[in-house]
Amino acid sequence: YPGCMVEIPSLINDGYCDGGTYNTKECGWDGGDCLEFNKMYPSCEVDVPSLIGNGHCNGGSYNTEDCKYDGGDCIDLDSTTGDCKYDSGDCIDSEPILGAPAGKPDVTNSSDYTAFSPSLLWAIFTLVAILVVFTHLG
């Protein structure tokens, strides 16, 4: 990819969809790693595409219509009616509370708050691992 100007070229075509400048035409959509992501979320612009649909509502730019509300992570449907539990049926929430379920938490139900969900811990672990690799490569 001669026109691809990225900080760490070895991340191109490494089996992981890296966002930003890696997911561009010049870089072959991260050497093909982002083709599936781009097909599913063609207008979704986020820094870490792997957080989309990881089972945790990440909020912010992830919780948008273009990103299909974090790949569905920010939509909390009532299993009996199909309606959104916390958001009067429209499933749009501006910013979640970390560790809380998607949508607006029910403050009367303490089980709606957890210190850390397993998916949040996995996301933190993954980000720390990436930072460690970048630190040692740079």
N, C-alpha and C positions, 0 to 999 in steps of 0.2 A: 504494500500500500504506500506508494511513493509520496502521495500528497498528505499522508496521515502524520500529523505532528502532535504526539502525545508524550507525556512525561515518562511513562514506562511501556515501551513497545511490546514487551513480553506479555502484557495483559491482553493483547489482541489475539483472538481465537484461542483463549485459554479455557473455554467451556463455561465462562461466567459472563453474564451481560453487565459490563461496566457502563455507567451512564456518562453524561457529559460529552466531551470531545471524542471519546471512544465510539460512541453510538452515532456516528456520522457517515455520510456517503463516502467521504475521503478515506475513512478507516474501515470501509466495507461492513458498516454496522457492527463494529467490534469483531471483525473477522467472521461474521456470521453468528456470533453469540447472541446478538440482540434481535435476530430475525423474528423469532416467535413472540418476543415481548412487543416488538413494533407492530406485528400483525394483530395482536390482541388489544394493544393500547396505542394506536397510531398517533394520537395527539398528547400523550402523557409525557410530561417533562419532569423527571425527578432525578436526584443525585444517585440514589441506590435502587435501581430497578428491581433487585431481588427482594426488596421489602414489600413490593406489591403482591398481595395475595399470600402473605406469610402467616396468616392466622391472627394478626394483631393490627388493630386500627392505629396507623401511624400519624394520621391527621395531616394538617398543613397542605402542602402541594400534593400529597398522596391521596387525600380525601377530596377529590374533585370528580366532576362528571367525566372529564377526559381520562382519568385514571380509574374509572368505574368504581369510585369510592373505595380506593385502596384494594382493588381487585375483589370487592365484596366484603373485605374485613371490617369496613365501617358501616355496614348495614346489619342491623339486628332485627331479624324478622320473628314474629310470633309464629311458632310452628303450627298453631291451630288455625289461625286466620290469614297468615301471610302478610299481616300489617306490621309496620315498624313498631316495636315496643315503646321506644322512648321519644320518638320524634313525630308524633301525630300522623304517621303514614308517609311522610315525604323522605325519610332516610337521609337527611342532610344535616350534618353536624360540623360546626366550624373547627373545633379543636378538642380532641378527646383528652381525658385525664389518663396519664400513664397508669397502666394496671387495671383500669376500669373497662367494662365491656363497651362495645361499640355503641354509639348513640349517646343520648343523655342518661347518665346513671340514675337509678332509683335510690335516692338518699335514704329511703325508709327501709331498704333491704341491704344490710351490711355485707351480704355475700356478693353484691355488685362491685365491691372494692377488694382488690387483692394487692398485696405488696408488690409482687412481680409475677407475671404470668410466664409459663415455660417458653412461649414464643418470644416474649420480650427479652428474657434471659438469653435465648439463642441469638436474637438479633444483636444484642450487646456483645456477646462473645464473638460473633462473626465480624462486627465492626472493629473490635479490639484486635482480632487476628489480622485483619487487613492493614490496620495501622502499624502493627509490628512488622509485617512484611515490607510495607512502604518505607518504614524507618530504616530497616536493614539494607534495603536496596538503594536508598538515596544517600 
